[in-house]
Every structure is written in C-alpha cells, then in structure tokens.
Amino acid sequence: DLPVPGRDLKGVHFAMEFLTANQKKLLLTKEGRLESKWERDHWIDAAGKDVIVIGGGDTGTDCIGTSMRHRCKSVTNFELMPQPPAERAPDNP
C-alpha cells in the first residue's frame, strides 16, 4: 500500500481486489445467475475509464489485460522497480 494522497478515494483499488472481483464475475451461468454468490455491487468495471496501474510483474500485467478487456479508455502503467539492465550480467544465465 502506498502512502500517497488520494489513496482512499473512490475508484482506487488494490490489484487483487480488482482481479478477484472480475474473476467472480466470470462465474455467471448462461442464464445470468451468479454461481459464486458474488453480489453484483462488488464488481469493479474499468469500461470507459482512464486506468493507472502502479507496479508490474504478473499481477500488474493481469490488471492491464483485464482493464483492456473491459474496454477502458486508456491504461498507464508505472513500474516501481528500477529498469533492468540492457544486457544480462555474465553471472546471470
């Protein structure tokens, strides 16, 4: 969790909160019933929104992909780790 102004604003979510809510949404039956018993109010929809993903790796990439599938307006990704070197070190296979 980053101690930044606005962290507690509406629309700011942890990655796993966003991904879990959307995974539960995929458990709808053909008839539109929720197999997961997940309430529709818990869904987080990125459609038409400007999405910012802070952090990278698999989880950050999953957030970007999920937002794109929602047809978000835009995605901006900020990586927290330093940029990796352009070439591998000799001791790094």
Backbone as a chain_set.jsonl record, in Angstrom:
{"seq": "DLPVPGRDLKGVHFAMEFLTANQKKLLLTKEGRLESKWERDHWIDAAGKDVIVIGGGDTGTDCIGTSMRHRCKSVTNFELMPQPPAERAPDNP", "coords": {"N": [[0.852, -1.182, 0.0], [0.633, 2.153, -0.887], [1.632, 5.107, 0.682], [0.16, 7.645, -0.271], [-1.318, 10.794, -1.214], [-4.819, 10.688, -1.741], [-5.128, 7.994, -1.857], [-7.246, 6.767, -0.578], [-9.475, 7.382, -2.038], [-12.561, 7.03, -3.908], [-12.69, 4.524, -6.363], [-10.038, 3.813, -6.379], [-8.155, 0.986, -6.153], [-6.833, -2.055, -4.719], [-4.778, -4.37, -6.482], [-5.433, -7.155, -6.284], [-8.003, -7.049, -5.286], [-9.399, -5.941, -7.437], [-8.873, -7.885, -9.452], [-9.897, -10.254, -8.306], [-12.626, -9.64, -7.971], [-13.378, -9.479, -10.629], [-12.823, -12.022, -11.573], [-14.702, -13.481, -10.161], [-16.949, -12.508, -11.407], [-16.861, -13.816, -13.817], [-17.985, -16.212, -13.292], [-20.629, -16.43, -13.917], [-23.677, -18.024, -14.867], [-25.132, -19.309, -17.939], [-27.679, -18.366, -17.876], [-27.426, -16.054, -16.485], [-27.242, -16.126, -13.761], [-25.433, -15.931, -10.691], [-23.011, -18.155, -10.039], [-21.109, -18.043, -8.117], [-22.197, -16.725, -6.001], [-21.526, -14.142, -5.684], [-22.032, -10.746, -5.127], [-23.473, -8.409, -7.343], [-22.842, -5.752, -6.828], [-20.224, -5.753, -6.061], [-18.588, -5.834, -8.222], [-15.952, -4.493, -10.155], [-15.65, -2.22, -12.576], [-13.863, -1.297, -15.397], [-14.574, -0.122, -17.731], [-14.523, 2.416, -20.141], [-12.953, 4.073, -18.581], [-10.053, 5.93, -17.453], [-7.324, 4.184, -16.679], [-4.907, 3.566, -14.187], [-2.134, 1.7, -13.455], [-0.136, 0.802, -10.871], [2.897, -0.538, -10.456], [4.328, -3.679, -11.497], [5.08, -6.754, -13.064], [3.528, -10.055, -12.978], [1.014, -9.645, -11.761], [0.461, -6.904, -12.158], [0.414, -6.902, -14.961], [-1.778, -8.574, -15.382], [-3.793, -6.909, -14.39], [-3.709, -4.845, -16.272], [-4.394, -6.248, -18.642], [-6.993, -7.151, -17.953], [-8.303, -4.699, -17.633], [-8.145, -3.738, -20.253], [-9.737, -5.653, -21.561], [-12.13, -4.902, -20.51], [-12.606, -2.725, -21.982], [-11.427, -0.214, -21.376], [-10.787, 3.347, -21.325], [-8.149, 4.288, -21.4], [-4.846, 3.103, -20.492], [-2.321, 3.485, -18.148], [0.847, 2.621, -17.011], [2.863, 2.462, -14.196], [5.965, 1.53, -13.179], [7.465, 0.279, -10.244], [9.939, -0.74, -9.62], [13.477, -0.501, -10.343], [14.695, 0.114, -13.698], [15.567, -2.727, -15.59], [18.904, -3.918, -16.467], [20.279, -3.341, -19.782], [21.56, -5.513, -20.883], [22.238, -8.93, -19.978], [24.041, -9.802, -17.022], [27.288, -11.374, -16.867], [27.243, -13.43, -14.976], [24.619, -14.161, -14.827], [22.537, -16.432, -15.952]], "CA": [[0.0, 0.0, 0.0], [1.455, 3.354, -0.984], [1.127, 6.238, 1.469], [0.087, 8.812, -1.151], [-2.611, 11.485, -1.142], [-5.853, 10.185, -2.621], [-5.163, 6.529, -1.824], [-8.535, 6.318, -0.046], [-10.565, 7.89, -2.873], [-13.38, 6.072, -4.643], [-12.108, 4.142, -7.643], [-8.66, 3.364, -6.18], [-8.292, -0.389, -5.671], [-5.705, -2.965, -4.745], [-4.828, -5.245, -7.653], [-6.139, -8.419, -6.04], [-9.429, -6.711, -5.142], [-9.885, -5.774, -8.805], [-8.816, -9.151, -10.188], [-10.807, -11.218, -7.689], [-13.998, -9.252, -8.303], [-13.645, -9.79, -12.028], [-12.833, -13.479, -11.713], [-16.008, -13.917, -9.669], [-17.933, -12.133, -12.427], [-16.804, -14.807, -14.888], [-18.678, -17.415, -12.863], [-22.052, -16.341, -14.25], [-24.23, -19.082, -15.703], [-25.708, -18.816, -19.197], [-28.939, -17.682, -17.54], [-27.118, -14.802, -15.799], [-27.171, -16.307, -12.307], [-24.074, -15.989, -10.171], [-22.658, -19.412, -9.396], [-20.226, -17.748, -7.0], [-22.953, -15.971, -4.99], [-20.886, -12.824, -5.587], [-23.019, -9.697, -5.377], [-23.13, -7.531, -8.47], [-22.295, -4.488, -6.324], [-18.794, -5.898, -5.8], [-17.833, -5.81, -9.46], [-15.195, -3.274, -10.437], [-15.691, -2.111, -14.029], [-12.943, -0.3, -15.934], [-15.07, 0.337, -19.035], [-14.586, 3.848, -20.38], [-12.181, 4.814, -17.574], [-8.6, 6.05, -17.559], [-6.813, 3.273, -15.662], [-3.492, 3.664, -13.836], [-1.653, 0.531, -12.731], [1.142, 1.097, -10.218], [3.577, -1.801, -10.223], [4.395, -4.504, -12.694], [5.055, -8.193, -12.868], [2.347, -10.777, -13.443], [-0.218, -9.044, -11.243], [0.246, -5.658, -12.891], [0.042, -7.263, -16.326], [-3.165, -9.061, -15.317], [-4.667, -5.731, -14.234], [-3.733, -4.158, -17.565], [-5.173, -7.066, -19.566], [-8.399, -7.126, -17.537], [-8.822, -3.363, -17.954], [-8.303, -3.673, -21.709], [-10.911, -6.454, -21.923], [-13.306, -4.115, -20.121], [-12.646, -1.594, -22.917], [-11.125, 1.047, -20.692], [-10.439, 4.448, -22.23], [-6.69, 4.278, -21.515], [-4.102, 2.466, -19.4], [-0.967, 3.97, -17.896], [1.5, 1.742, -16.049], [4.067, 2.968, -13.537], [6.726, 0.46, -12.539], [8.113, 0.726, -9.011], [11.306, -1.259, -9.569], [14.367, 0.155, -11.317], [14.74, -0.503, -15.019], [16.616, -3.753, -15.653], [19.998, -3.565, -17.39], [20.029, -3.632, -21.192], [22.112, -6.838, -21.162], [22.422, -9.787, -18.806], [25.387, -9.883, -16.456], [27.9, -12.669, -17.197], [26.913, -14.459, -13.978], [23.18, -14.359, -14.829], [22.248, -17.22, -17.158]], "C": [[0.89, 1.234, 0.0], [0.841, 4.484, -0.165], [1.122, 7.527, 0.636], [-1.27, 9.491, -0.992], [-3.59, 10.91, -2.154], [-5.978, 8.674, -2.613], [-6.536, 6.005, -1.407], [-9.733, 6.789, -0.88], [-11.326, 6.754, -3.552], [-12.719, 5.783, -5.988], [-10.649, 3.729, -7.561], [-8.735, 1.998, -5.503], [-6.948, -1.094, -5.624], [-5.87, -3.9, -5.94], [-5.663, -6.487, -7.399], [-7.633, -8.198, -5.81], [-10.072, -6.623, -6.526], [-9.951, -7.111, -9.527], [-9.782, -10.182, -9.617], [-12.251, -10.911, -8.043], [-14.338, -9.637, -9.742], [-13.6, -11.279, -12.31], [-14.182, -14.026, -11.248], [-17.092, -13.62, -10.711], [-17.972, -13.168, -13.544], [-17.561, -16.081, -14.537], [-20.192, -17.329, -13.055], [-22.474, -17.551, -15.084], [-24.75, -18.476, -17.002], [-26.976, -18.013, -18.942], [-28.695, -16.369, -16.793], [-27.115, -14.907, -14.282], [-25.713, -16.412, -11.886], [-23.841, -17.311, -9.457], [-21.847, -19.144, -8.131], [-20.942, -17.089, -5.829], [-22.333, -14.587, -4.757], [-21.907, -11.762, -5.938], [-22.548, -8.785, -6.501], [-22.528, -6.204, -8.016], [-20.79, -4.554, -6.093], [-17.948, -5.855, -7.068], [-17.135, -4.467, -9.618], [-15.045, -3.209, -11.951], [-14.785, -0.986, -14.494], [-13.415, 0.281, -17.266], [-15.142, 1.857, -19.106], [-13.759, 4.689, -19.429], [-10.715, 4.903, -17.97], [-8.015, 5.264, -16.392], [-5.323, 3.529, -15.449], [-3.146, 2.439, -13.013], [-0.276, 0.882, -12.179], [1.776, -0.23, -9.827], [3.5, -2.655, -11.472], [4.3, -5.971, -12.364], [3.771, -8.799, -13.377], [1.054, -10.107, -13.003], [-0.536, -7.738, -11.966], [-0.203, -5.916, -14.315], [-1.386, -7.788, -16.377], [-4.148, -7.905, -15.179], [-4.796, -4.972, -15.553], [-4.602, -4.929, -18.552], [-6.66, -7.05, -19.24], [-9.026, -5.783, -17.874], [-9.055, -3.204, -19.452], [-9.524, -4.475, -22.16], [-12.208, -5.76, -21.527], [-13.545, -2.962, -21.092], [-12.486, -0.256, -22.197], [-10.729, 2.1, -21.734], [-8.93, 4.472, -22.47], [-6.097, 3.534, -20.322], [-2.723, 3.092, -19.34], [-0.383, 3.091, -16.806], [2.763, 2.403, -15.517], [4.733, 1.8, -12.824], [7.454, 1.031, -11.322], [9.578, 0.312, -8.935], [12.172, -0.521, -10.579], [14.366, -0.601, -12.643], [15.849, -1.551, -15.047], [17.718, -3.332, -16.628], [19.657, -3.992, -18.816], [20.534, -5.026, -21.57], [22.268, -7.615, -19.865], [23.869, -9.714, -18.322], [25.971, -11.259, -16.776], [27.531, -13.793, -16.22], [25.409, -14.713, -13.878], [22.781, -15.128, -16.095], [20.928, -16.831, -17.685]], "O": [[1.807, 1.336, 0.814], [-0.345, 4.782, -0.308], [1.977, 8.393, 0.819], [-2.26, 8.833, -0.672], [-3.224, 10.672, -3.305], [-6.845, 8.124, -3.292], [-6.945, 4.925, -1.833], [-10.88, 6.611, -0.47], [-10.795, 5.659, -3.742], [-12.247, 6.696, -6.666], [-10.069, 3.333, -8.572], [-9.303, 1.862, -4.42], [-6.038, -0.775, -6.39], [-6.994, -4.184, -6.356], [-6.514, -6.837, -8.217], [-8.44, -9.077, -6.113], [-11.154, -7.165, -6.754], [-10.965, -7.437, -10.145], [-10.422, -10.911, -10.375], [-13.018, -11.814, -8.377], [-15.455, -10.067, -10.031], [-14.288, -11.749, -13.215], [-14.736, -14.931, -11.871], [-18.037, -14.393, -10.87], [-19.02, -13.373, -14.156], [-17.758, -16.94, -15.397], [-20.946, -18.071, -12.424], [-21.705, -18.038, -15.912], [-24.798, -17.254, -17.14], [-27.306, -17.097, -19.694], [-29.644, -15.645, -16.496], [-26.997, -13.896, -13.59], [-24.87, -16.917, -12.628], [-24.408, -17.557, -8.392], [-21.893, -19.928, -7.183], [-20.346, -16.914, -4.766], [-22.597, -13.948, -3.739], [-22.585, -11.876, -6.959], [-21.37, -8.438, -6.588], [-21.769, -5.593, -8.768], [-20.145, -3.517, -5.943], [-16.719, -5.84, -6.992], [-17.682, -3.427, -9.25], [-14.38, -4.058, -12.544], [-14.919, 0.151, -14.042], [-12.714, 1.097, -17.864], [-15.741, 2.504, -18.246], [-13.852, 5.916, -19.466], [-10.202, 4.07, -18.717], [-8.196, 5.646, -15.236], [-4.57, 3.69, -16.409], [-3.782, 2.167, -11.995], [0.637, 1.219, -12.933], [1.257, -0.953, -8.976], [2.714, -2.39, -12.382], [3.533, -6.38, -11.492], [3.013, -8.162, -14.11], [0.106, -10.01, -13.782], [-1.684, -7.499, -12.342], [-1.094, -5.236, -14.825], [-2.126, -7.483, -17.313], [-5.217, -7.922, -15.788], [-5.883, -4.51, -15.902], [-5.45, -4.342, -19.224], [-7.495, -6.948, -20.139], [-10.159, -5.731, -18.351], [-10.046, -2.606, -19.871], [-10.265, -4.035, -23.039], [-13.256, -5.996, -22.128], [-14.579, -2.297, -21.024], [-13.267, 0.679, -22.371], [-10.382, 1.774, -22.869], [-8.481, 4.653, -23.602], [-6.745, 3.358, -19.291], [-2.04, 3.213, -20.356], [-1.034, 2.838, -15.793], [3.62, 2.846, -16.281], [4.127, 1.16, -11.964], [7.992, 2.136, -11.374], [10.37, 0.959, -8.249], [11.663, 0.023, -11.559], [14.074, -1.796, -12.696], [16.956, -1.29, -14.576], [17.496, -2.497, -17.504], [18.846, -4.894, -19.026], [19.992, -5.652, -22.482], [22.412, -7.032, -18.79], [24.798, -9.581, -19.119], [25.218, -12.218, -16.94], [27.51, -14.965, -16.595], [24.958, -15.397, -12.959], [22.697, -14.547, -17.177], [20.485, -17.37, -18.699]]}, "num_chains": 1, "name": "protein.A"}
